[in-house]
């Protein structure tokens, strides 16, 4: 899904199983929730990672604006955790493969 909406190739998706990234958190930590790393090497997790990704994808950019509102991040953290805890069930219901990292087309 992210590959399809990332028309400007702003994201570099890496499968956890094969990741070799400087200062990478332990794999068991990475498996618990979404993580993102910016060009400066800063790591974000959970809802904060989702917001960082949204900043780079035009269709999701409004989420990054919402995140700046007071109390928005606690709400996004709650929503993220609820989604993450049920991601495999939600993925099956939608006929998707949860957390699969597709290859980019050349």
MOPAC internal coordinates of N, CA, C and O (Angstrom, degrees):
PM7 1SCF
backbone

  N    0.0000 0     0.00 0     0.00 0    0    0    0
  C    1.4470 1     0.00 0     0.00 0    1    0    0
  C    1.5380 1   111.26 1     0.00 0    2    1    0
  O    1.2310 1   120.27 1   131.06 1    3    2    1
  N    1.3353 1   117.08 1   -48.94 1    3    2    1
  C    1.4601 1   119.48 1  -179.46 1    5    3    2
  C    1.5210 1   112.03 1   -61.81 1    6    5    3
  O    1.2310 1   120.38 1   142.10 1    7    6    5
  N    1.3138 1   116.88 1   -37.90 1    7    6    5
  C    1.4627 1   120.01 1   179.65 1    9    7    6
  C    1.5269 1   110.36 1   -61.55 1   10    9    7
  O    1.2310 1   120.41 1   140.57 1   11   10    9
  N    1.3154 1   116.83 1   -39.43 1   11   10    9
  C    1.4717 1   120.39 1  -178.52 1   13   11   10
  C    1.5195 1   112.59 1   -67.55 1   14   13   11
  O    1.2310 1   119.82 1   143.02 1   15   14   13
  N    1.3362 1   117.94 1   -36.98 1   15   14   13
  C    1.4662 1   120.08 1  -177.01 1   17   15   14
  C    1.5254 1   112.82 1   -90.58 1   18   17   15
  O    1.2310 1   120.04 1   170.23 1   19   18   17
  N    1.3248 1   117.53 1    -9.77 1   19   18   17
  C    1.4661 1   122.21 1   178.40 1   21   19   18
  C    1.5262 1   109.42 1   -88.75 1   22   21   19
  O    1.2310 1   120.69 1  -110.51 1   23   22   21
  N    1.3104 1   116.28 1    69.49 1   23   22   21
  C    1.4672 1   122.29 1  -174.89 1   25   23   22
  C    1.5312 1   112.54 1   -66.16 1   26   25   23
  O    1.2310 1   120.06 1   153.66 1   27   26   25
  N    1.3380 1   117.50 1   -26.34 1   27   26   25
  C    1.4644 1   120.55 1  -177.97 1   29   27   26
  C    1.5352 1   112.35 1   -96.85 1   30   29   27
  O    1.2310 1   120.69 1  -169.82 1   31   30   29
  N    1.3379 1   116.29 1    10.18 1   31   30   29
  C    1.4727 1   121.59 1   179.06 1   33   31   30
  C    1.5296 1   112.58 1    52.19 1   34   33   31
  O    1.2310 1   121.09 1  -131.27 1   35   34   33
  N    1.3148 1   115.52 1    48.73 1   35   34   33
  C    1.4592 1   121.37 1   179.28 1   37   35   34
  C    1.5231 1   112.65 1   -82.93 1   38   37   35
  O    1.2310 1   120.64 1   158.56 1   39   38   37
  N    1.3281 1   116.38 1   -21.44 1   39   38   37
  C    1.4631 1   120.91 1  -175.92 1   41   39   38
  C    1.5243 1   110.89 1  -104.35 1   42   41   39
  O    1.2310 1   121.43 1   -32.57 1   43   42   41
  N    1.3020 1   114.86 1   147.43 1   43   42   41
  C    1.4655 1   121.44 1   173.18 1   45   43   42
  C    1.5239 1   105.66 1  -122.14 1   46   45   43
  O    1.2310 1   120.54 1   -80.86 1   47   46   45
  N    1.3250 1   116.58 1    99.14 1   47   46   45
  C    1.4593 1   121.61 1  -176.83 1   49   47   46
  C    1.5202 1   109.75 1   -84.86 1   50   49   47
  O    1.2310 1   121.24 1   -44.89 1   51   50   49
  N    1.3364 1   115.24 1   135.11 1   51   50   49
  C    1.4526 1   120.91 1  -178.50 1   53   51   50
  C    1.5211 1   108.74 1  -131.89 1   54   53   51
  O    1.2310 1   120.43 1   -49.14 1   55   54   53
  N    1.3179 1   116.79 1   130.86 1   55   54   53
  C    1.4637 1   121.03 1   176.09 1   57   55   54
  C    1.5224 1   109.01 1   -68.55 1   58   57   55
  O    1.2310 1   120.50 1   -45.74 1   59   58   57
  N    1.3089 1   116.65 1   134.26 1   59   58   57
  C    1.4638 1   121.47 1  -179.33 1   61   59   58
  C    1.5222 1   111.01 1   -56.69 1   62   61   59
  O    1.2310 1   120.84 1   140.55 1   63   62   61
  N    1.3059 1   116.00 1   -39.45 1   63   62   61
  C    1.4631 1   120.81 1  -175.16 1   65   63   62
  C    1.5254 1   112.67 1   -61.06 1   66   65   63
  O    1.2310 1   119.86 1   151.26 1   67   66   65
  N    1.3364 1   117.87 1   -28.74 1   67   66   65
  C    1.4597 1   120.58 1  -177.35 1   69   67   66
  C    1.5297 1   112.76 1  -115.79 1   70   69   67
  O    1.2310 1   119.96 1  -172.98 1   71   70   69
  N    1.3090 1   117.69 1     7.02 1   71   70   69
  C    1.4689 1   121.34 1  -175.31 1   73   71   70
  C    1.5228 1   111.88 1   -67.24 1   74   73   71
  O    1.2310 1   121.20 1   -44.63 1   75   74   73
  N    1.2980 1   115.32 1   135.37 1   75   74   73
  C    1.4640 1   124.50 1   172.83 1   77   75   74
  C    1.5252 1   106.01 1  -136.28 1   78   77   75
  O    1.2310 1   120.81 1   -97.05 1   79   78   77
  N    1.3278 1   116.06 1    82.95 1   79   78   77
  C    1.4540 1   121.66 1  -173.69 1   81   79   78
  C    1.5226 1   108.72 1  -119.29 1   82   81   79
  O    1.2310 1   119.80 1   -43.99 1   83   82   81
  N    1.3335 1   117.98 1   136.01 1   83   82   81
  C    1.4676 1   119.99 1   179.12 1   85   83   82
  C    1.5350 1   112.07 1   -55.46 1   86   85   83
  O    1.2310 1   121.21 1   -42.21 1   87   86   85
  N    1.3244 1   115.30 1   137.79 1   87   86   85
  C    1.4775 1   122.88 1   178.33 1   89   87   86
  C    1.5223 1   113.35 1    57.87 1   90   89   87
  O    1.2310 1   120.73 1  -151.49 1   91   90   89
  N    1.3114 1   116.21 1    28.51 1   91   90   89
  C    1.4598 1   122.50 1  -178.51 1   93   91   90
  C    1.5353 1   110.01 1   -67.47 1   94   93   91
  O    1.2310 1   120.07 1   -45.04 1   95   94   93
  N    1.3407 1   117.47 1   134.96 1   95   94   93
  C    1.4639 1   119.36 1   173.22 1   97   95   94
  C    1.5306 1   110.14 1   -61.43 1   98   97   95
  O    1.2310 1   119.90 1   -18.20 1   99   98   97
  N    1.3273 1   117.79 1   161.80 1   99   98   97
  C    1.4699 1   120.23 1   177.31 1  101   99   98
  C    1.5323 1   110.99 1   -58.12 1  102  101   99
  O    1.2310 1   120.60 1   -31.19 1  103  102  101
  N    1.3259 1   116.45 1   148.81 1  103  102  101
  C    1.4729 1   121.09 1  -176.98 1  105  103  102
  C    1.5257 1   112.78 1   -58.00 1  106  105  103
  O    1.2310 1   119.60 1   142.71 1  107  106  105
  N    1.3346 1   118.37 1   -37.29 1  107  106  105
  C    1.4648 1   118.95 1   179.68 1  109  107  106
  C    1.5253 1   111.13 1   -64.74 1  110  109  107
  O    1.2310 1   119.96 1   147.68 1  111  110  109
  N    1.3200 1   117.69 1   -32.32 1  111  110  109
  C    1.4669 1   121.88 1   175.57 1  113  111  110
  C    1.5247 1   109.49 1   -69.87 1  114  113  111
  O    1.2310 1   120.55 1   137.48 1  115  114  113
  N    1.3292 1   116.55 1   -42.52 1  115  114  113
  C    1.4631 1   120.83 1   178.98 1  117  115  114
  C    1.5264 1   111.52 1   -63.27 1  118  117  115
  O    1.2310 1   120.42 1   146.40 1  119  118  117
  N    1.3266 1   116.81 1   -33.60 1  119  118  117
  C    1.4655 1   120.91 1  -179.04 1  121  119  118
  C    1.5339 1   112.28 1   -70.84 1  122  121  119
  O    1.2310 1   120.39 1   157.87 1  123  122  121
  N    1.3262 1   116.86 1   -22.13 1  123  122  121
  C    1.4656 1   120.91 1  -176.10 1  125  123  122
  C    1.5184 1   112.62 1   -73.16 1  126  125  123
  O    1.2310 1   120.45 1   143.94 1  127  126  125
  N    1.3321 1   116.75 1   -36.06 1  127  126  125
  C    1.4654 1   119.77 1  -178.30 1  129  127  126
  C    1.5174 1   110.62 1  -158.38 1  130  129  127
  O    1.2310 1   121.08 1   -12.83 1  131  130  129
  N    1.3117 1   115.54 1   167.17 1  131  130  129
  C    1.4551 1   122.33 1   179.02 1  133  131  130
  C    1.5231 1   110.24 1   -61.90 1  134  133  131
  O    1.2310 1   120.95 1   -43.03 1  135  134  133
  N    1.3230 1   115.79 1   136.97 1  135  134  133
  C    1.4528 1   122.32 1   174.32 1  137  135  134
  C    1.5253 1   108.90 1  -126.74 1  138  137  135
  O    1.2310 1   120.87 1   -31.40 1  139  138  137
  N    1.3179 1   115.94 1   148.60 1  139  138  137
  C    1.4563 1   121.80 1   176.27 1  141  139  138
  C    1.5230 1   107.93 1  -140.61 1  142  141  139
  O    1.2310 1   121.30 1   -31.75 1  143  142  141
  N    1.3170 1   115.13 1   148.25 1  143  142  141
  C    1.4648 1   121.36 1   179.22 1  145  143  142
  C    1.5174 1   107.24 1  -126.49 1  146  145  143
  O    1.2310 1   120.42 1   -48.00 1  147  146  145
  N    1.3240 1   116.80 1   132.00 1  147  146  145
  C    1.4571 1   119.34 1   179.16 1  149  147  146
  C    1.5265 1   110.76 1   -89.23 1  150  149  147
  O    1.2310 1   120.79 1    -1.06 1  151  150  149
  N    1.3108 1   116.10 1   178.94 1  151  150  149
  C    1.4640 1   121.19 1  -177.34 1  153  151  150
  C    1.5271 1   113.08 1   -64.93 1  154  153  151
  O    1.2310 1   120.31 1   159.41 1  155  154  153
  N    1.3236 1   117.02 1   -20.59 1  155  154  153
  C    1.4663 1   121.36 1   178.69 1  157  155  154
  C    1.5207 1   112.26 1   -88.38 1  158  157  155
  O    1.2310 1   120.30 1  -179.06 1  159  158  157
  N    1.3484 1   117.03 1     0.94 1  159  158  157
  C    1.4562 1   120.73 1   178.46 1  161  159  158
  C    1.5154 1   114.83 1    87.56 1  162  161  159
  O    1.2310 1   119.79 1  -174.70 1  163  162  161
  N    1.3495 1   118.00 1     5.30 1  163  162  161
  C    1.4722 1   120.96 1   178.25 1  165  163  162
  C    1.5228 1   109.27 1   -78.40 1  166  165  163
  O    1.2310 1   120.78 1   -42.07 1  167  166  165
  N    1.3178 1   116.12 1   137.93 1  167  166  165
  C    1.4643 1   122.19 1   179.14 1  169  167  166
  C    1.5214 1   109.72 1  -100.81 1  170  169  167
  O    1.2310 1   121.08 1   -37.63 1  171  170  169
  N    1.3404 1   115.54 1   142.37 1  171  170  169
  C    1.4594 1   123.82 1   176.75 1  173  171  170
  C    1.5175 1   106.90 1  -128.32 1  174  173  171
  O    1.2310 1   120.59 1   -31.13 1  175  174  173
  N    1.3308 1   116.48 1   148.87 1  175  174  173
  C    1.4677 1   118.54 1   179.24 1  177  175  174
  C    1.5181 1   110.54 1  -136.81 1  178  177  175
  O    1.2310 1   121.56 1   -23.02 1  179  178  177
  N    1.3302 1   114.61 1   156.98 1  179  178  177
  C    1.4615 1   121.09 1   177.13 1  181  179  178
  C    1.5150 1   112.69 1    61.64 1  182  181  179
  O    1.2310 1   120.97 1    47.04 1  183  182  181
  N    1.3256 1   115.75 1  -132.96 1  183  182  181
  C    1.4633 1   121.10 1  -178.32 1  185  183  182
  C    1.5219 1   111.47 1   -61.75 1  186  185  183
  O    1.2310 1   119.98 1   143.82 1  187  186  185
  N    1.3325 1   117.63 1   -36.18 1  187  186  185
  C    1.4665 1   120.39 1   178.88 1  189  187  186
  C    1.5266 1   110.58 1   -63.17 1  190  189  187
  O    1.2310 1   119.84 1   142.43 1  191  190  189
  N    1.3313 1   117.92 1   -37.57 1  191  190  189
  C    1.4692 1   121.12 1   176.31 1  193  191  190
  C    1.5267 1   110.04 1   -66.13 1  194  193  191
  O    1.2310 1   120.68 1   139.96 1  195  194  193
  N    1.3136 1   116.30 1   -40.04 1  195  194  193
  C    1.4666 1   120.79 1   178.51 1  197  195  194
  C    1.5236 1   110.15 1   -61.08 1  198  197  195
  O    1.2310 1   120.23 1   137.05 1  199  198  197
  N    1.3180 1   117.16 1   -42.95 1  199  198  197
  C    1.4691 1   121.65 1   178.80 1  201  199  198
  C    1.5271 1   110.48 1   -64.85 1  202  201  199
  O    1.2310 1   119.81 1   137.60 1  203  202  201
  N    1.3230 1   117.97 1   -42.40 1  203  202  201
  C    1.4674 1   120.90 1   177.93 1  205  203  202
  C    1.5212 1   111.29 1   -60.89 1  206  205  203
  O    1.2310 1   120.62 1   138.65 1  207  206  205
  N    1.3136 1   116.43 1   -41.35 1  207  206  205
  C    1.4722 1   120.47 1   176.97 1  209  207  206
  C    1.5260 1   109.81 1   -65.29 1  210  209  207
  O    1.2310 1   120.19 1   136.91 1  211  210  209
  N    1.3274 1   117.25 1   -43.09 1  211  210  209
  C    1.4711 1   121.77 1  -179.34 1  213  211  210
  C    1.5288 1   111.63 1   -60.10 1  214  213  211
  O    1.2310 1   120.05 1   146.50 1  215  214  213
  N    1.3225 1   117.52 1   -33.50 1  215  214  213
  C    1.4662 1   120.66 1   179.28 1  217  215  214
  C    1.5263 1   112.18 1   -62.40 1  218  217  215
  O    1.2310 1   120.46 1   158.60 1  219  218  217
  N    1.3103 1   116.73 1   -21.40 1  219  218  217
  C    1.4563 1   120.81 1  -174.65 1  221  219  218
  C    1.5283 1   113.83 1  -103.41 1  222  221  219
  O    1.2310 1   120.45 1   175.04 1  223  222  221
  N    1.3125 1   116.75 1    -4.96 1  223  222  221
  C    1.4649 1   121.33 1  -178.06 1  225  223  222
  C    1.5284 1   108.59 1  -119.78 1  226  225  223
  O    1.2310 1   120.04 1   -66.70 1  227  226  225
  N    1.3285 1   117.52 1   113.30 1  227  226  225
  C    1.4651 1   120.30 1  -174.78 1  229  227  226
  C    1.5317 1   114.92 1   -50.64 1  230  229  227
  O    1.2310 1   119.55 1   137.64 1  231  230  229
  N    1.3159 1   118.46 1   -42.36 1  231  230  229
  C    1.4636 1   119.75 1  -177.29 1  233  231  230
  C    1.5374 1   112.04 1   -66.76 1  234  233  231
  O    1.2310 1   120.30 1   154.89 1  235  234  233
  N    1.3285 1   117.04 1   -25.11 1  235  234  233
  C    1.4698 1   121.16 1  -178.58 1  237  235  234
  C    1.5304 1   112.52 1  -101.32 1  238  237  235
  O    1.2310 1   120.07 1   176.54 1  239  238  237
  N    1.3099 1   117.47 1    -3.46 1  239  238  237
  C    1.4517 1   122.67 1  -175.08 1  241  239  238
  C    1.5317 1   114.01 1   -54.02 1  242  241  239
  O    1.2310 1   118.32 1   143.88 1  243  242  241
  N    1.3364 1   120.81 1   -36.12 1  243  242  241
  C    1.4669 1   119.57 1   178.16 1  245  243  242
  C    1.5354 1   113.47 1   -56.59 1  246  245  243
  O    1.2310 1   119.82 1   151.84 1  247  246  245
  N    1.3177 1   117.95 1   -28.16 1  247  246  245
  C    1.4610 1   120.00 1   176.87 1  249  247  246
  C    1.5259 1   111.06 1   -61.75 1  250  249  247
  O    1.2310 1   120.27 1   143.10 1  251  250  249
  N    1.3262 1   117.10 1   -36.90 1  251  250  249
  C    1.4632 1   119.56 1   179.00 1  253  251  250
  C    1.5272 1   111.47 1   -67.74 1  254  253  251
  O    1.2310 1   120.17 1   149.61 1  255  254  253
  N    1.3231 1   117.28 1   -30.39 1  255  254  253
  C    1.4681 1   120.62 1   174.62 1  257  255  254
  C    1.5269 1   110.66 1   -70.28 1  258  257  255
  O    1.2310 1   120.70 1   134.91 1  259  258  257
  N    1.3295 1   116.27 1   -45.09 1  259  258  257
  C    1.4549 1   121.11 1   178.26 1  261  259  258
  C    1.5277 1   110.78 1   -57.97 1  262  261  259
  O    1.2310 1   120.42 1   141.12 1  263  262  261
  N    1.3260 1   116.80 1   -38.88 1  263  262  261
  C    1.4636 1   121.85 1  -176.72 1  265  263  262
  C    1.5222 1   112.95 1   -62.31 1  266  265  263
  O    1.2310 1   120.00 1   160.64 1  267  266  265
  N    1.3236 1   117.61 1   -19.36 1  267  266  265
  C    1.4652 1   121.73 1   179.88 1  269  267  266
  C    1.5256 1   112.70 1   -81.22 1  270  269  267
  O    1.2310 1   120.01 1   166.44 1  271  270  269
  N    1.3272 1   117.58 1   -13.56 1  271  270  269
  C    1.4674 1   121.02 1  -179.01 1  273  271  270
  C    1.5301 1   110.84 1   -72.39 1  274  273  271
  O    1.2310 1   120.54 1   -28.90 1  275  274  273
  N    1.3280 1   116.58 1   151.10 1  275  274  273
  C    1.4603 1   119.03 1   176.84 1  277  275  274
  C    1.5332 1   110.67 1   -58.45 1  278  277  275
  O    1.2310 1   120.40 1   -41.42 1  279  278  277
  N    1.2874 1   116.84 1   138.58 1  279  278  277
  C    1.4685 1   125.62 1   179.50 1  281  279  278
  C    1.5269 1   114.38 1    68.20 1  282  281  279
  O    1.2310 1   119.73 1  -178.80 1  283  282  281
  N    1.3121 1   118.11 1     1.20 1  283  282  281
  C    1.4636 1   119.63 1  -178.79 1  285  283  282
  C    1.5279 1   111.57 1   -65.65 1  286  285  283
  O    1.2310 1   119.81 1   136.59 1  287  286  285
  N    1.3241 1   117.96 1   -43.41 1  287  286  285
  C    1.4656 1   119.54 1  -176.58 1  289  287  286
  C    1.5234 1   112.84 1   -64.73 1  290  289  287
  O    1.2310 1   118.31 1   138.64 1  291  290  289
  N    1.3334 1   120.83 1   -41.36 1  291  290  289
  C    1.4684 1   117.98 1   174.99 1  293  291  290
  C    1.5322 1   112.67 1   -60.78 1  294  293  291
  O    1.2310 1   120.35 1   143.35 1  295  294  293
  N    1.3240 1   116.94 1   -36.65 1  295  294  293
  C    1.4645 1   120.78 1   177.48 1  297  295  294
  C    1.5295 1   109.58 1   -67.39 1  298  297  295
  O    1.2310 1   120.32 1   134.79 1  299  298  297
  N    1.3262 1   117.00 1   -45.21 1  299  298  297
  C    1.4667 1   120.44 1   178.66 1  301  299  298
  C    1.5276 1   111.08 1   -64.01 1  302  301  299
  O    1.2310 1   120.17 1   141.49 1  303  302  301
  N    1.3405 1   117.29 1   -38.51 1  303  302  301
  C    1.4729 1   120.18 1   176.72 1  305  303  302
  C    1.5232 1   110.84 1   -60.38 1  306  305  303
  O    1.2310 1   120.17 1   135.81 1  307  306  305
  N    1.3234 1   117.27 1   -44.19 1  307  306  305
  C    1.4704 1   121.72 1   178.92 1  309  307  306
  C    1.5292 1   110.26 1   -62.62 1  310  309  307
  O    1.2310 1   120.68 1   132.57 1  311  310  309
  N    1.3311 1   116.31 1   -47.43 1  311  310  309
  C    1.4619 1   120.45 1  -179.17 1  313  311  310
  C    1.5288 1   110.78 1   -64.88 1  314  313  311
  O    1.2310 1   120.24 1   139.11 1  315  314  313
  N    1.3273 1   117.14 1   -40.89 1  315  314  313
  C    1.4589 1   120.28 1   178.73 1  317  315  314
  C    1.5209 1   110.62 1   -60.69 1  318  317  315
  O    1.2310 1   120.27 1   131.93 1  319  318  317
  N    1.3169 1   117.10 1   -48.07 1  319  318  317
  C    1.4703 1   120.95 1  -177.65 1  321  319  318
  C    1.5316 1   110.43 1   -61.58 1  322  321  319
  O    1.2310 1   120.29 1   138.34 1  323  322  321
  N    1.3388 1   117.05 1   -41.66 1  323  322  321
  C    1.4644 1   120.45 1   178.65 1  325  323  322
  C    1.5276 1   110.50 1   -62.20 1  326  325  323
  O    1.2310 1   120.43 1   138.46 1  327  326  325
  N    1.3270 1   116.78 1   -41.54 1  327  326  325
  C    1.4635 1   120.38 1   178.60 1  329  327  326
  C    1.5319 1   110.31 1   -69.15 1  330  329  327
  O    1.2310 1   120.28 1   132.02 1  331  330  329
  N    1.3290 1   117.07 1   -47.98 1  331  330  329
  C    1.4692 1   120.90 1  -176.79 1  333  331  330
  C    1.5265 1   111.50 1   -60.78 1  334  333  331
  O    1.2310 1   120.34 1   141.16 1  335  334  333
  N    1.3202 1   116.96 1   -38.84 1  335  334  333
  C    1.4638 1   120.42 1  -179.88 1  337  335  334
  C    1.5234 1   112.58 1   -66.44 1  338  337  335
  O    1.2310 1   120.55 1   160.09 1  339  338  337
  N    1.3312 1   116.55 1   -19.91 1  339  338  337
  C    1.4681 1   121.39 1  -177.94 1  341  339  338
  C    1.5194 1   112.90 1  -120.84 1  342  341  339
  O    1.2310 1   119.95 1  -163.39 1  343  342  341
  N    1.3432 1   117.70 1    16.61 1  343  342  341
  C    1.4658 1   121.02 1  -172.59 1  345  343  342
  C    1.5258 1   113.31 1   -60.68 1  346  345  343
  O    1.2310 1   120.18 1   141.98 1  347  346  345
  N    1.3239 1   117.27 1   -38.02 1  347  346  345
  C    1.4708 1   118.43 1  -178.99 1  349  347  346
  C    1.5322 1   110.60 1   -69.44 1  350  349  347
  O    1.2310 1   120.20 1   140.24 1  351  350  349
  N    1.3096 1   117.22 1   -39.76 1  351  350  349
  C    1.4642 1   121.36 1   177.62 1  353  351  350
  C    1.5283 1   110.17 1   -65.10 1  354  353  351
  O    1.2310 1   120.16 1   134.66 1  355  354  353
  N    1.3239 1   117.30 1   -45.34 1  355  354  353
  C    1.4616 1   121.74 1   179.74 1  357  355  354
  C    1.5342 1   110.02 1   -63.00 1  358  357  355
  O    1.2310 1   120.96 1   137.23 1  359  358  357
  N    1.3245 1   115.77 1   -42.77 1  359  358  357
  C    1.4599 1   120.75 1   179.37 1  361  359  358
  C    1.5268 1   111.21 1   -60.13 1  362  361  359
  O    1.2310 1   120.60 1   134.06 1  363  362  361
  N    1.3421 1   116.45 1   -45.94 1  363  362  361
  C    1.4727 1   119.99 1   178.65 1  365  363  362
  C    1.5205 1   111.04 1   -61.24 1  366  365  363
  O    1.2310 1   120.30 1   137.75 1  367  366  365
  N    1.3491 1   117.04 1   -42.25 1  367  366  365
  C    1.4668 1   120.88 1  -179.79 1  369  367  366
  C    1.5292 1   110.87 1   -61.54 1  370  369  367
  O    1.2310 1   120.59 1   146.99 1  371  370  369
  N    1.3436 1   116.48 1   -33.01 1  371  370  369
  C    1.4585 1   120.83 1  -179.08 1  373  371  370
  C    1.5292 1   112.50 1   -90.88 1  374  373  371
  O    1.2310 1   120.65 1   179.07 1  375  374  373
  N    1.3314 1   116.35 1    -0.93 1  375  374  373
  C    1.4544 1   120.61 1   179.73 1  377  375  374
  C    1.5185 1   113.31 1    72.94 1  378  377  375
  O    1.2310 1   120.64 1  -152.56 1  379  378  377
  N    1.3263 1   116.39 1    27.44 1  379  378  377
  C    1.4620 1   121.37 1  -178.52 1  381  379  378
  C    1.5187 1   110.59 1  -108.38 1  382  381  379
  O    1.2310 1   120.78 1   -10.47 1  383  382  381
  N    1.3177 1   116.11 1   169.53 1  383  382  381
  C    1.4536 1   121.61 1   174.38 1  385  383  382
  C    1.5254 1   107.21 1  -105.34 1  386  385  383
  O    1.2310 1   120.54 1   -71.84 1  387  386  385
  N    1.3165 1   116.58 1   108.16 1  387  386  385
  C    1.4679 1   121.96 1  -175.64 1  389  387  386
  C    1.5146 1   111.69 1   -57.25 1  390  389  387
  O    1.2310 1   121.50 1   -45.57 1  391  390  389
  N    1.3148 1   114.73 1   134.43 1  391  390  389
  C    1.4659 1   122.85 1   171.02 1  393  391  390
  C    1.5184 1   114.58 1    61.96 1  394  393  391
  O    1.2310 1   119.24 1  -162.64 1  395  394  393
  N    1.2932 1   119.05 1    17.36 1  395  394  393
  C    1.4586 1   120.84 1   176.85 1  397  395  394
  C    1.5291 1   108.20 1   -75.33 1  398  397  395
  O    1.2310 1   120.40 1   -44.67 1  399  398  397
  N    1.3235 1   116.83 1   135.33 1  399  398  397
  C    1.4569 1   121.25 1   178.21 1  401  399  398
  C    1.5175 1   107.62 1  -101.33 1  402  401  399
  O    1.2310 1   120.05 1   -75.90 1  403  402  401
  N    1.3484 1   117.51 1   104.10 1  403  402  401
  C    1.4691 1   120.00 1  -178.70 1  405  403  402
  C    1.5222 1   110.86 1   -74.66 1  406  405  403
  O    1.2310 1   121.09 1   -24.60 1  407  406  405
  N    1.3223 1   115.52 1   155.40 1  407  406  405
  C    1.4576 1   120.19 1   176.07 1  409  407  406
  C    1.5206 1   108.70 1   -79.56 1  410  409  407
  O    1.2310 1   121.08 1   -36.33 1  411  410  409
  N    1.3174 1   115.54 1   143.67 1  411  410  409
  C    1.4740 1   120.37 1   176.67 1  413  411  410
  C    1.5163 1   109.06 1   -75.97 1  414  413  411
  O    1.2310 1   121.30 1   -35.59 1  415  414  413
  N    1.2945 1   115.11 1   144.41 1  415  414  413
  C    1.4594 1   120.04 1   175.50 1  417  415  414
  C    1.5149 1   108.94 1   -82.67 1  418  417  415
  O    1.2310 1   120.69 1   -39.62 1  419  418  417
  N    1.2947 1   116.28 1   140.38 1  419  418  417
  C    1.4751 1   120.33 1  -178.52 1  421  419  418
  C    1.5039 1   111.52 1   -73.73 1  422  421  419
  O    1.2310 1   120.10 1   180.00 1  423  422  421

